[in-house]
Amino acid sequence: MARWTWPNRLATLARESRGGVTVLVAGAMLMTIGAAAVAVDVGSIYLGERQLQGVADAAALAAANASNSPQAAANAVITANRNGNAHLVTLVGGSYTPDETLAVNQRFVPGGTPANAVKISVGQDVPLFFGRVLLGRATTPVVAHASAARTDMASFSIGSRLAAVSGGLPGALLSGLAGTSLNLSVMDYNALVGANIDLLAFSDALRTQLHLGAATFAETLDATATLPQILNALAATTSDPTAAAAYRSMALKVPPTSVKLSNLIDLGPLGSDVTANPASSVQTDGYAIVREVLELANGGRQVALDLGVSLPGLLSTKLYLAIGNRPAHSPWLTVTKDNRTIVRTAQTRLFLDTKIAGGATLGLVSVRVPIFIELAEAQATLAAISCPAGQAEASVTLDVTPAVGQIRIADFDTTALGNFNTPLDFRRATIAHALLVDVTGQAAVSLGGVSPQPVTFSASDIATHQVKTVSTNDVLQGVATSLISQVDLRAVGLSLSPITAVVGALLTPVAPVLDGLIDQVTSLLGVRLGQADVQINGLRCGRPMLVG
């Protein structure tokens, strides 16, 4: 008989396999139950995070849309969602710049201006089911982060009192810049002034004209385009049929001069786009863009217009105009990296050579009034848009720098009018001839520099198309009036004589007429001496969007 010993029993047990599966299954079930418990809790945490992220996104959008009370707006959304014990952890306001050249973490500036964005954190305690055994607590905290920004837009113009201009001067000026008769009617002019041109939509239409395929807006503006192509693109952009017809009519008459519109328009960060985004509209009026394009194509050439005798008290009026080249990197319209728009005028010289009736006194047949005007660059920058509760309470602030310069009664070499690199050589002007005596005169007024001045437009100002004027401290009441009131008249070297008194008496009544003409011309050119007329053409309080 075999004897059982402990070594034998252990060896037998090691060889025995019955019941082993039960042990393995029991161990596996324990592991499965543990994994399931972890999965349930992880799923609960993930679901809580996703739900909380939705609350955070909604709260950020609400806060970005309520610049006056962002925290209250965020808390209201969190409370309305009734998502457990969700609560606002942090809220930081600031500015957001959608510039692709900036790293994502550099686009939001806490406390920056304009205050158009918020960053918020929303927290919540998510319940645990099995994890409480391991962690010793019934909940675990989760936090969701969200950022939202609002893009408010406003279009504006500088030197915009175009509605006051009458007669054929607008068409004559554009014809002079184009170098050919455009035959624009007053109705055409009014349609162009009233037309709003979206520069992104225009760039899209120009790309089609140039067959550039998938070129970006910046590439399109940097391509060479002819005047007819540009005008046809403008016709395709405007929704005003009269303005569109005027553009197409001009396209048939202008020479095929080639230009690069990148010298005129800099879309900044929007230039890298291929499609127009309604949230990033950049607008200008239909007359201003034609004027600027024709000035660009004019290439700094001098324009001479004979305005005839259409003004009361004037026998003849000749207008000489020269537009200076814009400084490098200073186009007419610029969109900055933070989506602010800057509009600049160009350096301009005007020479108005007018003759008025002299009467029979002392043999005066006519009296000449030569007025020279030089205007430096004026500039308006979109400084801020406030939309605390939609457009009904919105406001827009512009930083405006008026044009400074000089005005004179003098003679000079008119062929040098367009040479902005050399100062003009002024001399006493010949005013009249009488009884073998020449009457000469001169006067000069200079306007000093000025810092940018903020101008704010309320919602009411915007709705009624209010024009506001920013002036230098030494602005004149009237160019001609100021010059004529202090003109130094001399006859045969004498400062006072009967003939100079008569000439002075003849000049005074026509000063207001000349002031009106000068105002019309400078307004059409978008510039005013010592002043800048600015107007908000449109405003849209943007919808907030989630941003990175």
RATAJO-V579945 format. One record per residue. N is the residue number from 1. RES is the residue in one small letter. SS is DSSP state (@ for helix, = for strand, . for the rest). PSI is psi in degrees with one decimal (* if undefined). Layout:
{{N:RES:SS:PSI} {N:RES:SS:PSI}}
This chain:
{{1:m:.:136.0} {2:a:.:141.2} {3:r:.:134.1} {4:w:.:127.2} {5:t:.:162.8} {6:w:@:-42.0} {7:p:@:-39.0} {8:n:@:-42.0} {9:r:@:-41.6} {10:l:@:-38.7} {11:a:@:-39.8} {12:t:@:-41.5} {13:l:@:-35.7} {14:a:@:-31.0} {15:r:@:-13.1} {16:e:.:127.3} {17:s:.:-6.7} {18:r:.:131.0} {19:g:.:-3.6} {20:g:@:-35.6} {21:v:@:-37.7} {22:t:@:-40.0} {23:v:@:-44.1} {24:l:@:-43.7} {25:v:@:-41.3} {26:a:@:-41.9} {27:g:@:-42.2} {28:a:@:-40.4} {29:m:@:-37.9} {30:l:@:-42.0} {31:m:@:-40.4} {32:t:@:-43.2} {33:i:@:-40.1} {34:g:@:-43.9} {35:a:@:-40.0} {36:a:@:-39.1} {37:a:@:-43.6} {38:v:@:-42.1} {39:a:@:-40.2} {40:v:@:-44.6} {41:d:@:-40.0} {42:v:@:-41.7} {43:g:@:-39.5} {44:s:@:-41.2} {45:i:@:-43.1} {46:y:@:-43.9} {47:l:@:-41.3} {48:g:@:-39.5} {49:e:@:-42.9} {50:r:@:-43.3} {51:q:@:-40.4} {52:l:@:-34.0} {53:q:@:-38.9} {54:g:@:-39.7} {55:v:@:-43.1} {56:a:@:-42.0} {57:d:@:-46.6} {58:a:@:-39.3} {59:a:@:-39.1} {60:a:@:-42.1} {61:l:@:-42.3} {62:a:@:-41.4} {63:a:@:-39.4} {64:a:@:-25.3} {65:n:.:-2.2} {66:a:.:77.7} {67:s:.:-25.6} {68:n:.:-32.0} {69:s:.:65.8} {70:p:@:-37.3} {71:q:@:-41.5} {72:a:@:-39.5} {73:a:@:-41.0} {74:a:@:-44.6} {75:n:@:-36.3} {76:a:@:-40.6} {77:v:@:-43.2} {78:i:@:-43.3} {79:t:@:-41.4} {80:a:@:-27.6} {81:n:@:-20.1} {82:r:.:46.2} {83:n:.:77.9} {84:g:.:-131.6} {85:n:.:33.7} {86:a:.:142.6} {87:h:=:155.5} {88:l:=:124.4} {89:v:=:-55.9} {90:t:=:152.7} {91:l:=:121.4} {92:v:=:122.6} {93:g:=:157.1} {94:g:=:-158.8} {95:s:=:145.7} {96:y:=:129.8} {97:t:.:112.7} {98:p:.:61.8} {99:d:.:116.3} {100:e:.:-19.3} {101:t:.:-12.4} {102:l:.:144.7} {103:a:.:151.0} {104:v:@:-39.5} {105:n:@:-2.3} {106:q:@:-3.2} {107:r:.:-23.4} {108:f:=:126.8} {109:v:=:109.4} {110:p:=:130.9} {111:g:.:5.2} {112:g:.:167.4} {113:t:.:146.3} {114:p:.:146.2} {115:a:.:88.9} {116:n:.:11.0} {117:a:=:159.8} {118:v:=:152.3} {119:k:=:127.5} {120:i:=:158.1} {121:s:=:132.6} {122:v:=:131.2} {123:g:=:160.2} {124:q:=:147.6} {125:d:=:119.4} {126:v:=:131.2} {127:p:=:144.2} {128:l:.:148.3} {129:f:.:-56.0} {130:f:.:-22.8} {131:g:@:-17.6} {132:r:@:-25.6} {133:v:@:-38.7} {134:l:@:-39.7} {135:l:@:-17.7} {136:g:.:17.1} {137:r:.:157.2} {138:a:.:-14.2} {139:t:=:165.5} {140:t:=:139.9} {141:p:=:142.1} {142:v:=:151.9} {143:v:=:136.4} {144:a:=:141.8} {145:h:=:146.7} {146:a:=:147.2} {147:s:=:138.6} {148:a:=:147.2} {149:a:=:151.4} {150:r:=:131.0} {151:t:.:104.1} {152:d:.:144.4} {153:m:=:144.4} {154:a:=:137.3} {155:s:=:144.4} {156:f:=:168.4} {157:s:=:156.6} {158:i:=:136.4} {159:g:.:56.2} {160:s:.:18.2} {161:r:.:55.2} {162:l:@:-23.4} {163:a:@:-21.1} {164:a:@:-7.9} {165:v:.:137.8} {166:s:.:171.8} {167:g:.:-160.4} {168:g:.:9.7} {169:l:@:-43.2} {170:p:@:-46.8} {171:g:@:-38.5} {172:a:@:-38.5} {173:l:@:-46.3} {174:l:@:-38.3} {175:s:@:-40.6} {176:g:@:-40.2} {177:l:@:-35.8} {178:a:@:-21.4} {179:g:.:16.8} {180:t:.:158.9} {181:s:.:123.8} {182:l:.:-14.7} {183:n:.:46.8} {184:l:.:133.9} {185:s:.:169.3} {186:v:@:-36.9} {187:m:@:-40.1} {188:d:@:-46.0} {189:y:@:-46.9} {190:n:@:-37.3} {191:a:@:-40.6} {192:l:@:-41.8} {193:v:@:-39.0} {194:g:@:-10.7} {195:a:.:133.2} {196:n:=:126.3} {197:i:=:117.4} {198:d:=:116.1} {199:l:@:-26.5} {200:l:@:-43.8} {201:a:@:-37.0} {202:f:@:-43.2} {203:s:@:-37.1} {204:d:@:-44.8} {205:a:@:-37.2} {206:l:@:-37.0} {207:r:@:-39.0} {208:t:@:-42.1} {209:q:@:-36.2} {210:l:@:-3.1} {211:h:.:50.3} {212:l:.:3.9} {213:g:.:-120.4} {214:a:.:30.6} {215:a:.:147.7} {216:t:.:170.1} {217:f:@:-41.7} {218:a:@:-41.8} {219:e:@:-36.1} {220:t:@:-46.4} {221:l:@:-24.8} {222:d:@:-7.4} {223:a:.:155.9} {224:t:=:126.7} {225:a:=:146.8} {226:t:=:160.7} {227:l:@:-44.6} {228:p:@:-39.0} {229:q:@:-40.8} {230:i:@:-45.0} {231:l:@:-37.4} {232:n:@:-34.6} {233:a:@:-38.3} {234:l:@:-39.5} {235:a:@:-36.2} {236:a:@:-17.3} {237:t:@:-42.1} {238:t:.:149.2} {239:s:.:-2.2} {240:d:.:115.8} {241:p:@:-34.1} {242:t:@:-43.1} {243:a:@:-41.2} {244:a:@:-41.2} {245:a:@:-37.7} {246:a:@:-41.2} {247:y:@:-45.9} {248:r:@:-36.3} {249:s:@:-43.5} {250:m:@:-35.7} {251:a:@:-28.3} {252:l:.:-14.7} {253:k:.:-26.1} {254:v:.:154.1} {255:p:.:157.7} {256:p:.:47.0} {257:t:.:137.2} {258:s:=:137.9} {259:v:=:164.4} {260:k:=:115.5} {261:l:@:-10.4} {262:s:@:-19.7} {263:n:@:-11.9} {264:l:.:-34.4} {265:i:=:127.2} {266:d:=:107.7} {267:l:.:-0.2} {268:g:@:-132.6} {269:p:@:-21.1} {270:l:@:-15.3} {271:g:@:-23.2} {272:s:@:-5.7} {273:d:.:158.2} {274:v:.:-30.8} {275:t:.:149.3} {276:a:.:131.2} {277:n:.:119.2} {278:p:@:-23.7} {279:a:@:-5.1} {280:s:@:40.9} {281:s:.:139.0} {282:v:.:115.3} {283:q:=:154.0} {284:t:=:169.0} {285:d:=:155.7} {286:g:@:-27.3} {287:y:@:-43.4} {288:a:@:-41.4} {289:i:@:-35.0} {290:v:@:-44.8} {291:r:@:-46.1} {292:e:@:-39.2} {293:v:@:-43.2} {294:l:@:-35.9} {295:e:@:-41.1} {296:l:@:-44.2} {297:a:@:-27.0} {298:n:@:-26.8} {299:g:.:30.2} {300:g:.:7.8} {301:r:.:155.0} {302:q:.:139.5} {303:v:=:132.3} {304:a:=:127.5} {305:l:=:134.7} {306:d:=:107.3} {307:l:.:-0.6} {308:g:.:-148.4} {309:v:.:34.2} {310:s:.:-11.0} {311:l:.:140.5} {312:p:.:136.9} {313:g:.:-4.6} {314:l:=:133.9} {315:l:=:-38.0} {316:s:=:153.6} {317:t:=:123.7} {318:k:=:135.3} {319:l:=:127.0} {320:y:=:132.7} {321:l:=:136.6} {322:a:=:130.4} {323:i:=:124.9} {324:g:.:157.2} {325:n:.:141.5} {326:r:.:145.3} {327:p:.:156.3} {328:a:.:140.6} {329:h:.:25.8} {330:s:.:63.9} {331:p:.:173.7} {332:w:.:-46.8} {333:l:=:127.8} {334:t:=:136.1} {335:v:=:120.5} {336:t:.:174.8} {337:k:.:-28.8} {338:d:.:22.4} {339:n:.:20.7} {340:r:.:147.5} {341:t:=:136.4} {342:i:=:130.1} {343:v:=:129.5} {344:r:=:146.6} {345:t:.:166.9} {346:a:.:159.2} {347:q:.:133.4} {348:t:=:141.1} {349:r:=:133.4} {350:l:=:142.1} {351:f:=:115.9} {352:l:=:111.4} {353:d:=:106.9} {354:t:=:144.3} {355:k:=:137.9} {356:i:=:160.5} {357:a:=:139.7} {358:g:.:-23.4} {359:g:.:177.4} {360:a:.:-10.6} {361:t:@:124.6} {362:l:@:22.0} {363:g:@:21.4} {364:l:.:110.1} {365:v:.:-43.4} {366:s:=:160.5} {367:v:=:135.1} {368:r:=:138.9} {369:v:=:94.9} {370:p:=:114.7} {371:i:=:124.4} {372:f:=:135.9} {373:i:=:129.6} {374:e:=:127.6} {375:l:=:129.7} {376:a:.:-179.9} {377:e:.:135.4} {378:a:.:156.2} {379:q:=:142.3} {380:a:=:133.7} {381:t:=:135.3} {382:l:=:108.0} {383:a:=:-41.7} {384:a:=:148.9} {385:i:=:128.2} {386:s:=:123.3} {387:c:.:69.4} {388:p:.:-31.5} {389:a:.:50.9} {390:g:.:-175.7} {391:q:@:-19.9} {392:a:@:-27.0} {393:e:@:19.3} {394:a:.:160.2} {395:s:=:156.4} {396:v:=:135.9} {397:t:=:130.0} {398:l:=:143.9} {399:d:=:116.9} {400:v:=:131.3} {401:t:=:113.0} {402:p:.:160.8} {403:a:=:131.5} {404:v:.:168.3} {405:g:=:-148.1} {406:q:=:154.4} {407:i:=:146.6} {408:r:=:152.3} {409:i:=:111.0} {410:a:.:166.1} {411:d:=:155.5} {412:f:.:176.4} {413:d:.:105.9} {414:t:@:-20.6} {415:t:@:-17.3} {416:a:@:5.6} {417:l:.:-37.3} {418:g:.:-0.2} {419:n:.:93.2} {420:f:.:-5.9} {421:n:.:-14.9} {422:t:.:130.5} {423:p:.:144.2} {424:l:.:148.2} {425:d:.:100.0} {426:f:.:150.1} {427:r:=:166.8} {428:r:.:136.8} {429:a:=:144.1} {430:t:=:116.5} {431:i:=:-41.2} {432:a:=:158.4} {433:h:=:130.8} {434:a:=:126.2} {435:l:.:46.0} {436:l:.:19.4} {437:v:=:131.4} {438:d:=:135.6} {439:v:=:123.2} {440:t:=:161.5} {441:g:=:158.8} {442:q:=:151.4} {443:a:=:150.1} {444:a:=:137.7} {445:v:=:131.5} {446:s:=:144.7} {447:l:.:132.0} {448:g:.:175.8} {449:g:.:170.2} {450:v:.:148.4} {451:s:.:159.8} {452:p:.:138.7} {453:q:=:130.3} {454:p:=:137.4} {455:v:=:123.2} {456:t:=:134.3} {457:f:=:125.5} {458:s:=:173.6} {459:a:@:-36.2} {460:s:@:-41.6} {461:d:@:-42.0} {462:i:@:-42.7} {463:a:@:-32.9} {464:t:.:8.8} {465:h:.:44.0} {466:q:.:132.7} {467:v:=:129.6} {468:k:=:143.2} {469:t:=:128.6} {470:v:=:130.6} {471:s:=:154.3} {472:t:.:165.6} {473:n:.:-23.1} {474:d:.:33.1} {475:v:.:147.3} {476:l:.:149.2} {477:q:.:-34.0} {478:g:.:135.2} {479:v:@:-57.2} {480:a:@:-40.8} {481:t:@:-43.8} {482:s:@:-42.5} {483:l:@:-47.2} {484:i:@:-32.0} {485:s:@:-19.9} {486:q:.:17.7} {487:v:.:138.9} {488:d:=:103.5} {489:l:=:137.7} {490:r:=:144.0} {491:a:=:120.5} {492:v:.:43.4} {493:g:.:-2.2} {494:l:=:136.8} {495:s:.:-23.8} {496:l:.:135.5} {497:s:.:162.8} {498:p:@:-38.3} {499:i:@:-36.5} {500:t:@:-33.4} {501:a:@:-40.5} {502:v:@:-44.8} {503:v:@:-43.7} {504:g:@:-39.6} {505:a:@:-31.8} {506:l:@:-31.3} {507:l:@:-38.2} {508:t:@:-46.1} {509:p:@:-26.4} {510:v:@:-6.5} {511:a:@:-46.3} {512:p:@:-35.6} {513:v:@:-44.4} {514:l:@:-37.7} {515:d:@:-42.0} {516:g:@:-41.4} {517:l:@:-43.8} {518:i:@:-41.1} {519:d:@:-41.9} {520:q:@:-46.8} {521:v:@:-47.9} {522:t:@:-34.6} {523:s:@:-42.5} {524:l:@:-31.5} {525:l:.:-6.4} {526:g:.:18.1} {527:v:.:153.3} {528:r:=:139.5} {529:l:=:119.6} {530:g:.:7.9} {531:q:=:158.6} {532:a:=:117.3} {533:d:=:123.2} {534:v:=:150.8} {535:q:=:141.5} {536:i:=:117.3} {537:n:=:-25.3} {538:g:=:154.4} {539:l:=:138.1} {540:r:=:120.6} {541:c:.:115.3} {542:g:.:160.7} {543:r:.:136.7} {544:p:=:148.0} {545:m:=:146.9} {546:l:=:136.3} {547:v:.:163.6} {548:g:.:*}}
